[in-house]
């Protein structure tokens, strides 16, 4: 079947989705007529309500889809005056591809490129065309590689792949909105779910074929060498982009800080991490394609490109960023368009890293100091009180909490002690965190020389050598009293969500249980178990763990002294907290569990058994 025939079938199936909805609506009307024609009173009302609920999801989903429109164009508009070379390249390639050039070029903060067209009258009338280019591609690609990407996207225009975008958007919205509202036991929903899966199979097969067609244009216009090079480089840039945000921005962002140049930093990291990137380039591309994928695998696309007739093109290995003069300023302008800093403190990169890592260090220290406070009875403990515990020969009591499986927790506690001494050095002004694009941030002396407090930490965990550790710290100008607790109560700052369970009974309260790697968030929930997973997904998409922990009851695992699993499935457990309070968790059979959340929580609770 040709791509055009597949696309026509895909559109026909979208129309069928609406027809199916109308048929079910008519069936619901007939059922209501029959119910009230044969029954009366409470029984008729109850059956009618069940029918209305069942078909209601269909009506709402179809209604929303009928009025749905794609959102406003995103990204930073780049005019021909701002980037004449880029526009000239795009126009030349459009002519070579045999299609009309885009009317707009926009930069986006993604490792991606895309085209859209606001076509009208079922795609018969052309509309405004937009080309979206990810700024990380401009920062990392050569001109040849960018030519390949642009040629591929223009191939979607020449293949008329974008003409039915509005219809496809409404159809997918209808599917999403309808299926999202259908409960597991909704009889009306069973037919829609089966039809939706069939539609996705057909639709995704169409888009996979369209991608291969666009690749043919890429090879013809930009050359096979540029096209295959681009396919191999895209996953490398994607991995680097994810690493950049996860390891350079996310931790500080969650703690209330932000760098002043969010996108510009990526260019520096990409230039500095040459060895790691080289290893990624050596990896063979993925070759497996699932029938549910919207794109063929990179390996399949590369093989198809190499099978095409070779076309010779002069190589252009210049950096693609040269096509956009003042690319750094363009990145900052894009940042103003798409990044919401909120109340975060915005700092230059070196200061952002120093402030964020110092706060991470403080949070780790606070965890130790809070346990020390419970053990010693001192409300706000710090490093002086910890040294006093060592002097009394009682460090094992504290160390065992952090190293429960260690045969020698006191000796291994030296690693934790090193972090506390480093914090004291930073707070004393004798050390600081140094930012680096080529390696992790590290603690250095105020003069910039790397420091190592491991030997002092080893001395500080033993009563007989504690005095020497104090003397060495004093020699270095590190004040013991500078390291003290800041957060006397645990928060969700820096925590990650590792699971979620809807409608768990906590005592007598229906609760959505959010499982963090540091504790449990208890969110009051409705009694109905319908759409529990969707309710949790919406909550997690709009709030980070720290915000949720601040808003709702938060039970950090450090407050748990023991746990007893009464029943494994559905999970029934009793948690004992410091002070003697208990917390009873009872999972409901009908409650939604996200992924392997039950197993994850069970494994955590067994550590306290």
C-alpha positions in Angstrom: 0.0 0.0 0.0 1.4 3.4 -1.0 2.0 6.2 1.6 -0.8 8.2 0.1 -3.2 5.3 0.4 -2.1 4.7 4.0 -2.6 8.4 4.8 -6.1 8.3 3.3 -6.9 5.2 5.4 -5.6 7.0 8.5 -7.9 10.0 7.8 -10.8 7.6 7.1 -10.2 5.9 10.4 -10.3 9.3 12.2 -13.7 9.9 10.6 -14.7 6.5 11.7 -13.8 7.4 15.3 -16.3 10.2 15.3 -18.9 8.0 13.6 -18.4 5.4 16.3 -18.9 8.0 18.9 -22.2 9.1 17.3 -23.3 5.5 17.1 -22.6 4.9 20.7 -24.4 8.1 21.6 -27.5 6.9 19.6 -27.3 3.5 21.4 -27.2 5.3 24.7 -30.3 7.2 23.8 -32.1 4.1 22.8 -31.1 2.4 26.0 -32.4 5.3 28.1 -35.7 5.2 26.1 -36.1 1.4 26.8 -35.2 1.8 30.5 -37.8 4.4 31.1 -40.3 2.5 28.9 -40.1 -0.6 31.1 -38.9 0.6 34.5 -39.7 3.4 36.9 -38.4 5.0 40.1 -35.1 4.3 41.7 -34.2 1.3 39.5 -34.6 3.3 36.3 -32.8 6.3 37.6 -29.8 4.1 38.7 -29.5 2.3 35.4 -29.9 5.6 33.5 -27.1 7.1 35.6 -24.8 4.2 34.7 -25.5 4.7 31.0 -24.9 8.5 31.2 -21.6 8.0 33.0 -20.5 5.4 30.5 -21.2 7.5 27.4 -20.3 10.8 29.1 -16.5 10.2 28.5 -17.2 9.7 24.8 -19.2 12.9 24.5 -16.7 15.1 26.4 -13.8 13.7 24.5 -15.4 14.2 21.1 -16.6 17.7 22.1 -13.2 18.8 23.1 -11.6 17.5 20.0 -14.1 19.3 17.7 -13.0 22.6 19.1 -9.3 21.8 19.6 -6.7 23.8 17.7 -3.0 23.5 17.7 -1.4 26.0 20.1 0.4 29.2 19.1 3.8 28.8 17.5 6.5 28.3 20.0 10.2 29.3 20.0 12.1 32.3 18.9 11.3 33.8 15.5 14.5 34.3 13.4 14.1 36.8 10.6 16.0 36.9 7.3 17.7 40.1 8.6 18.9 38.3 11.7 20.3 35.2 9.9 20.6 35.9 6.2 22.9 32.9 5.6 20.5 30.5 7.2 17.6 31.8 5.2 19.6 31.6 2.0 20.5 28.0 2.8 16.9 27.1 3.5 15.6 28.7 0.3 18.3 27.0 -1.8 17.5 23.6 -0.3 13.7 24.2 -0.8 14.3 24.8 -4.5 16.4 21.6 -4.7 13.7 19.7 -2.9 11.1 21.0 -5.3 8.9 22.7 -2.6 8.0 26.1 -1.3 10.3 27.4 1.4 8.9 28.0 4.9 7.5 31.4 5.8 9.0 31.4 9.3 12.1 29.9 11.0 11.9 29.4 14.8 14.5 28.2 17.3 13.4 25.8 19.9 15.1 24.3 23.0 15.1 20.7 21.8 17.4 18.2 20.0 14.9 18.1 17.1 13.7 19.8 14.0 10.2 19.9 12.6 7.9 21.6 10.1 4.3 22.6 10.2 1.8 24.0 7.8 -1.5 25.8 8.6 -3.3 24.3 5.6 -7.0 24.8 5.1 -9.9 23.0 3.5 -8.7 19.5 4.3 -5.2 20.4 3.0 -6.4 21.7 -0.4 -5.3 25.3 0.4 -1.7 25.9 1.4 -1.1 27.9 4.6 1.7 29.4 6.6 4.8 27.1 6.8 7.1 27.1 9.8 10.5 25.4 10.2 11.6 24.7 13.8 15.3 24.2 14.5 16.6 23.0 17.8 19.3 25.4 19.1 21.5 22.4 20.3 21.7 21.4 16.6 23.1 24.8 15.7 25.5 24.6 18.6 26.9 21.1 17.7 26.3 20.2 14.0 28.3 21.0 11.0 26.7 22.9 8.1 26.5 19.6 6.2 24.6 17.9 9.0 22.3 20.8 9.4 21.7 20.7 5.6 20.7 17.1 6.0 18.2 17.9 8.8 16.6 20.8 6.9 16.4 18.7 3.7 14.6 16.0 5.6 12.1 18.4 7.0 11.6 20.0 3.6 10.9 16.5 2.3 7.8 16.4 4.5 6.6 19.5 2.6 7.4 18.0 -0.9 5.7 14.8 0.1 2.6 16.8 1.3 3.0 15.1 4.7 1.9 18.3 6.6 -1.2 19.1 4.6 -3.5 17.1 6.9 -1.8 18.1 10.1 -4.9 19.9 11.5 -7.1 16.9 10.9 -4.6 14.6 12.5 -4.2 16.9 15.5 -8.0 16.9 16.1 -8.2 13.1 15.6 -5.4 12.4 18.1 -7.0 14.8 20.5 -10.3 13.0 20.2 -8.5 9.7 20.9 -6.6 11.1 23.8 -9.4 13.0 25.4 -11.9 10.1 25.0 -9.6 7.3 26.1 -8.3 9.3 29.0 -11.8 9.5 30.5 -12.7 5.8 30.0 -12.5 3.7 33.2 -11.4 0.1 33.2 -15.0 -1.2 33.6 -16.7 1.2 31.2 -18.4 -1.0 28.6 -18.6 1.9 26.1 -14.9 2.3 26.4 -13.9 -1.2 25.4 -14.8 -0.7 21.8 -13.1 2.7 21.7 -9.9 1.3 23.2 -9.7 -1.4 20.6 -10.4 1.0 17.8 -7.8 3.5 19.2 -5.1 0.8 19.2 -6.0 -0.1 15.6 -5.8 3.5 14.6 -2.4 4.0 16.2 -1.1 1.0 14.4 -2.2 2.4 11.0 -1.2 6.0 11.8 2.2 5.1 13.1 2.9 2.9 10.0 2.1 5.9 7.9 4.4 8.2 9.8 7.3 5.7 9.6 6.9 5.5 5.8 6.8 9.3 5.6 10.1 9.5 7.6 11.7 7.2 5.1 10.4 9.3 2.2 11.8 12.5 3.8 15.1 10.7 4.2 15.2 10.1 0.5 15.0 13.9 -0.1 17.7 14.4 2.5 20.1 12.1 0.7 19.2 13.6 -2.7 19.7 17.2 -1.6 22.4 16.9 1.1 24.2 13.7 0.2 24.4 10.3 1.8 27.5 11.1 3.8 25.8 14.1 5.5 22.6 12.2 6.0 24.1 9.1 7.6 26.5 11.3 9.7 23.5 13.2 11.0 21.6 10.0 11.9 24.6 8.9 14.0 25.2 12.2 15.6 21.6 12.9 16.7 21.5 10.4 19.5 24.9 11.6 20.7 23.6 15.2 20.9 20.5 13.9 22.6 22.4 12.0 25.2 24.7 15.0 25.9 21.6 17.3 26.1 20.0 15.1 28.7 23.2 14.7 30.6 23.6 18.5 30.6 20.2 19.2 32.1 20.3 16.3 34.5 23.8 16.8 35.8 24.4 20.6 35.4 21.0 22.3 35.8 18.4 20.0 37.5 19.9 19.8 41.0 20.4 23.5 41.4 17.0 24.3 39.7 15.2 22.2 42.3 17.0 23.9 45.1 16.0 27.4 44.0 18.9 28.5 41.7 19.2 29.0 38.0 22.2 29.7 35.6 22.0 33.0 33.7 22.6 31.3 30.4 20.6 28.1 30.3 21.2 27.1 26.7 24.6 28.6 26.2 26.2 26.3 28.7 25.5 23.3 26.5 27.9 24.5 23.8 30.7 24.6 26.4 29.9 21.1 27.7 29.8 19.6 24.2 33.2 21.1 23.4 34.7 19.9 26.7 33.4 16.3 26.8 35.2 15.0 23.7 36.2 11.6 25.0 32.8 10.7 26.3 31.2 11.8 23.1 33.6 9.8 21.1 32.6 6.7 23.0 28.9 7.4 22.2 29.7 7.8 18.5 31.4 4.4 18.5 28.1 2.7 19.6 26.1 1.0 16.9 22.7 2.6 16.2 19.5 0.9 17.3 18.2 -1.5 14.6 14.9 -2.7 16.1 11.6 -0.9 15.2 8.4 -1.6 17.0 5.1 -1.4 15.2 4.1 1.2 17.8 7.0 3.5 16.9 6.3 6.7 14.9 9.9 6.6 13.5 11.9 3.8 12.0 15.0 2.9 14.1 18.2 4.8 13.3 19.8 1.6 12.0 17.0 1.0 9.6 17.1 4.5 8.3 20.8 4.5 7.8 20.6 1.2 5.9 17.9 2.7 3.7 20.0 5.8 3.0 23.0 3.8 1.9 20.8 1.7 -0.5 19.8 4.9 -2.4 21.8 6.0 -5.5 24.8 7.9 -4.4 24.7 11.7 -4.9 28.0 13.7 -4.7 28.0 16.9 -2.7 30.9 19.1 -1.8 31.7 18.8 2.0 31.0 21.7 4.3 32.4 21.0 7.8 32.0 24.5 9.1 30.1 24.9 12.4 26.4 25.3 11.8 26.3 28.0 14.4 28.0 30.4 12.0 24.7 30.5 10.0 23.2 32.5 12.9 25.3 35.5 13.8 25.2 36.2 17.5 24.0 32.7 18.4 24.8 33.3 22.0 22.5 36.3 22.1 19.8 34.3 20.2 20.1 31.6 22.9 19.5 34.3 25.6 16.5 35.6 23.6 15.1 32.1 23.4 15.6 31.7 27.1 13.5 34.8 27.7 10.8 33.3 25.5 10.5 29.9 27.0 12.2 29.7 30.4 10.2 30.7 33.6 12.7 31.3 36.4 10.0 31.9 38.9 11.5 33.0 42.2 14.8 31.3 41.6 18.1 33.1 42.2 19.7 33.6 38.8 23.6 33.4 38.9 26.5 33.2 36.5 27.5 29.6 35.9 30.5 29.5 38.4 28.4 31.0 41.1 25.4 28.8 40.2 27.4 25.6 40.6 29.1 26.8 43.8 25.8 27.8 45.4 23.9 24.7 44.3 26.7 22.2 45.4 27.1 24.0 48.7 23.4 23.6 49.4 23.5 19.9 48.3 26.4 19.5 50.8 24.4 21.2 53.5 21.4 19.0 52.9 23.5 15.9 53.3 25.0 17.3 56.5 21.5 18.2 57.8 20.5 14.5 57.4 23.3 13.5 59.7 22.8 16.3 62.1 19.0 15.5 62.5 19.8 12.0 63.4 22.5 13.2 65.8 19.9 15.5 67.4 17.5 12.5 68.0 20.4 10.5 69.5 21.9 13.2 71.7 18.7 15.1 72.6 20.3 18.4 71.4 17.7 20.4 69.3 20.2 21.8 66.8 23.3 19.7 66.5 26.3 20.3 64.4 29.9 19.2 63.9 31.0 20.1 67.5 28.3 17.8 68.9 29.3 15.1 66.5 32.9 15.4 67.6 31.7 15.1 71.2 29.9 11.9 70.3 33.1 10.6 68.9 35.0 11.6 72.0 32.5 9.6 74.1 33.1 6.5 72.0 29.5 6.5 70.8 29.9 7.1 67.0 28.9 3.5 66.3 25.3 4.3 67.5 25.0 7.0 64.8 27.0 5.3 62.1 24.9 2.1 62.2 21.9 4.1 61.1 23.6 5.2 57.9 25.6 2.0 57.3 23.4 -0.8 58.6 25.0 -3.6 56.6 28.6 -2.6 57.2 30.8 -4.8 59.5 32.7 -1.7 60.5 30.3 1.3 60.3 32.7 3.6 62.3 35.6 3.3 59.9 33.3 3.7 56.8 31.6 6.7 58.4 34.8 8.6 57.5 33.4 9.2 54.0 30.4 10.9 55.6 32.7 12.8 58.0 34.7 14.1 55.0 31.6 15.8 53.6 31.0 17.5 57.0 34.6 18.7 57.3 34.4 20.0 53.7 31.2 21.9 54.6 32.9 23.4 57.6 35.8 24.5 55.3 33.4 26.1 52.8 31.5 27.8 55.5 34.8 29.0 57.0 35.8 30.6 53.7 38.8 28.3 53.3 37.3 26.3 50.4 34.8 26.6 47.6 33.1 24.6 44.8 34.8 24.9 41.4 32.7 24.6 38.2 34.0 22.5 35.3 32.6 21.6 31.9 35.0 18.6 31.5 34.5 16.9 34.8 32.3 17.0 37.9 32.5 20.1 40.2 35.0 19.7 43.0 36.0 21.4 46.2 39.1 23.5 46.0 41.0 25.8 48.3 40.2 29.5 48.2 43.4 29.8 46.0 42.0 27.2 43.5 44.2 24.3 44.6 42.3 21.0 45.0 41.8 20.0 48.6 41.5 16.5 50.2 40.1 16.1 53.7 40.0 12.3 53.7 42.9 11.9 56.1 41.5 14.4 58.6 38.1 12.5 58.3 39.8 9.2 59.1 41.4 10.8 62.2 38.0 12.4 63.3 36.1 9.1 63.6 38.3 7.7 66.3 38.4 9.1 69.9 42.2 8.6 70.2 43.0 10.7 67.1 40.1 13.2 67.3 42.4 15.8 68.9 44.8 15.6 66.0 41.9 16.0 63.5 40.9 19.2 65.4 44.4 20.5 65.3 44.8 20.0 61.5 41.5 21.7 60.9 42.6 24.7 63.0 45.9 24.8 61.1 43.9 25.1 57.8 41.6 27.8 59.2 38.6 25.5 59.2 36.2 26.2 62.1 34.5 23.2 63.5 31.5 25.3 64.6 30.9 26.5 61.0 29.1 23.2 60.1 25.7 23.2 61.8 22.2 22.0 60.9 20.1 24.4 58.8 16.9 22.3 58.2 15.9 20.8 61.5 13.0 19.0 59.7 13.4 16.9 56.6 12.0 18.3 53.4 11.5 16.9 49.9 14.3 19.1 48.4 16.4 17.2 45.9 14.2 14.1 46.2 13.1 12.0 43.2 9.8 10.4 42.6 10.3 6.6 42.4 6.7 5.4 42.6 3.0 6.3 43.2 -0.1 4.5 44.4 -3.6 5.9 44.2 -6.3 5.5 46.8 -4.2 3.9 49.6 -5.9 4.0 53.0 -3.7 5.7 55.5 -5.6 5.2 58.8 -9.2 6.2 57.8 -8.1 8.6 55.1 -8.2 7.9 51.3 -4.7 8.9 50.1 -2.6 9.2 47.0 0.8 7.9 48.1 3.8 9.5 46.3 6.9 7.4 46.9 10.2 9.5 47.0 13.6 8.1 47.4 13.7 10.0 50.7 10.2 9.5 52.0 6.4 9.3 51.5 4.0 12.2 50.5 0.4 11.6 51.6 -2.0 13.5 49.4 -5.8 13.4 50.4 -7.7 11.6 47.6 -11.4 11.1 46.7 -13.1 7.8 47.6 -13.6 6.9 43.9 -10.7 5.0 42.4 -11.5 6.1 38.9 -8.7 7.9 37.0 -6.3 7.6 40.0 -3.3 7.2 37.8 -4.2 10.3 35.7 -4.9 12.3 38.8 -1.4 11.5 40.1 0.2 12.2 36.7 -1.4 15.6 36.5 -0.2 16.4 40.0 3.4 15.3 39.4 3.6 17.2 36.0 2.7 20.5 37.7 4.5 20.2 41.0 8.0 19.1 42.0 8.5 16.8 45.0 9.7 19.6 47.3 6.5 21.6 46.7 4.3 18.5 47.3 6.2 17.7 50.5 5.7 21.2 51.7 2.0 21.3 50.9 1.0 17.8 52.1 2.0 15.5 54.9 5.5 14.3 54.4 6.9 11.2 56.2 10.7 11.0 55.6 12.2 7.6 55.8 14.7 8.9 58.4 11.7 9.2 60.8 10.8 5.5 60.4 12.3 3.2 63.0 10.5 -0.1 62.0 8.1 -1.5 59.4 6.0 -4.6 59.4 4.5 -5.9 56.2 1.2 -7.5 57.2 0.2 -8.5 53.7 2.1 -8.3 50.4 -0.8 -8.1 47.9 -2.6 -5.8 48.2 0.0 -4.2 50.4 -0.8 -3.8 54.0 2.0 -2.4 56.2 2.5 -0.8 59.6 5.3 1.8 60.0 6.6 2.9 63.4 8.0 6.4 63.7 10.4 8.1 66.1 8.4 9.0 69.2 6.3 5.8 69.0 3.6 7.0 66.5 2.4 4.4 63.9 1.3 4.8 60.3 -0.9 2.1 58.7 -0.9 1.8 54.9 -3.6 -0.4 53.1 -3.6 -0.7 49.4 -7.0 -1.1 47.7 -7.6 -3.8 45.1 -9.2 -1.2 42.8 -6.6 1.5 43.3 -4.2 2.4 40.5 -0.5 1.6 40.9 2.0 3.3 38.7 4.5 0.8 37.3 6.2 -1.3 39.9 5.5 1.1 42.7 4.2 -1.6 45.1 7.4 -3.7 44.7 9.5 -0.5 45.1 7.7 0.5 48.3 7.8 -3.1 49.6 11.6 -3.3 49.1 12.1 0.0 51.0 9.9 -1.2 53.9 11.8 -4.5 54.2 14.9 -2.5 55.1 13.2 -1.5 58.3 11.9 -5.0 59.2 
